Each structure stands twice: as C-alpha cells, then as structure tokens.
Amino acid sequence: MTMETKTAKKAAPAAPKTAAKKTAKGKTLVVVQHGSMTCLQAAARGTLVGLGLGKPRSRRELEDTPAVRGMIRKVRHLVTVEGEDA
C-alpha cells in the first residue's frame, strides 16, 4: 500500500476588520470617576479598569469611539463625561 499525502490549501489571512463607524481624528472625551469601586459587581469594576479609572476623582482622556461610549453607558452612575458634544 502506498500512502498518499494530502496537501491542505491554506486560505490567505483575512484583512483585519475595521469598525463600521470611524470617528473624526482628534475627538476625545474626558471621563471623570466620581463614585467608589467599593461594593461594585465584578462587571462594573472591570469596566472602570478598562476605561483606565480606579479611584474617585481619577480622570482619563479617551478616544470617542462606540466601544468607549458603551463602556461609559455601562457605568454612567459612577462617571461624568466632559467635552461631550452630543
């Protein structure tokens, strides 16, 4: 018996997916945490850490993207947004 080797064709790597909406260059939001992380659920705590916040009165300047807007919406009771047009 002879063994035939099968060669699998590899597909070319797909181009990275880009966000459907691109924000204008230079649009930023300043997010200020005013609530404490004490007694928070793990999801809210992780969202604050993802935004780069951790202590009350901590402040971050973030790019205005749909992902950041969604994270802010999730913890809107703990943060305030400055520099927002909408």
C-alpha angles and dihedrals in degrees: 000000000000123000117225116207115221117213115211116214112231117216117233112259112267120245113258113267115246127209115272092231119045118201123226113264113264099023108137138166126212110219119196122190113220100166129072125248090225114119095005125145114253093251094056091045091051091049092053090049089048089054089051095249128124114145130050113270091023112143133202133181108219135180113260102245132143090250093055091045090054092050091050090049090053093057099028091132090063103041142049125210124221126190093033118148099185 
